[in-house]
Amino acid sequence: MSGAAATGSAAGLMDRIYRHQRHIYDASRKFYLLGRDELIEGLQPPAGASILEIGCGTGRNLIKIAGRYPACDCHGLDVSAEMLVTARASVARAGLTDRIRLVQADATDFEPQPLFGRPGFDRIVISYALSMIPPWQPVVAEALRRLNAGGSLHVVDFGDQAGLPGAFKSLLSRWLALFHVTPREDLPMVMRALAQEAGADCRVDAPYRGYAVHAVARKRTA
């Protein structure tokens, strides 16, 4: 399958899933997408930094990031045109159209310069998106490749639930599968390996008794 065909297939799947869900996405997900606000608080970018969210969805995180860090430029990409309709409307309602730039693109292979007018980013965020992207490892590798020196990649997603009852993990997995969501239990190992290849230091935490995984990979300056 060609790259264009693969992108079209992924976009089509996401559009089918979210064509109707996008209207209730934020209201329904706030109860179980844990750790997103903690990730945003941990970004701590310098003034004038550029921030990209991969898989920006409805724009919820980007709006919070723009509000928390008003001296930074914010960007978002998503493969789903349907989700971007909602994101653009939300950004406009928040009065942030001049601060948040949104584009449709494939997270496994994108060019920041033609899309956003910059070669890379100081912070990149991936929040509960890797569990929905079948070729998720290339997304992590691409994000690391697009970091500026000294920049950092911040990831939060479903963890292995190691500290929670087995019945809970089984029930959660079955329920998430209804929405084409698959927790990436090897995410910590993959993040560490890809970070090392990219010349980045990686820290991984498992908050909420392993319900979530929170990883930060910081690219070295030299």
Secondary structure as UniProt FT lines:
FT   HELIX           3..21
FT   TURN            22..24
FT   HELIX           25..29
FT   TURN            30..32
FT   TURN            34..35
FT   HELIX           36..43
FT   TURN            47..48
FT   STRAND          50..54
FT   TURN            57..58
FT   HELIX           60..68
FT   TURN            70..71
FT   STRAND          73..78
FT   HELIX           81..93
FT   TURN            94..95
FT   TURN            97..99
FT   STRAND          100..104
FT   TURN            107..108
FT   HELIX           112..116
FT   STRAND          121..127
FT   HELIX           130..132
FT   TURN            134..135
FT   HELIX           136..145
FT   STRAND          147..158
FT   TURN            162..163
FT   HELIX           166..177
FT   TURN            178..180
FT   TURN            185..186
FT   HELIX           187..197
FT   TURN            198..199
FT   STRAND          200..205
FT   TURN            207..211
FT   STRAND          212..219
//
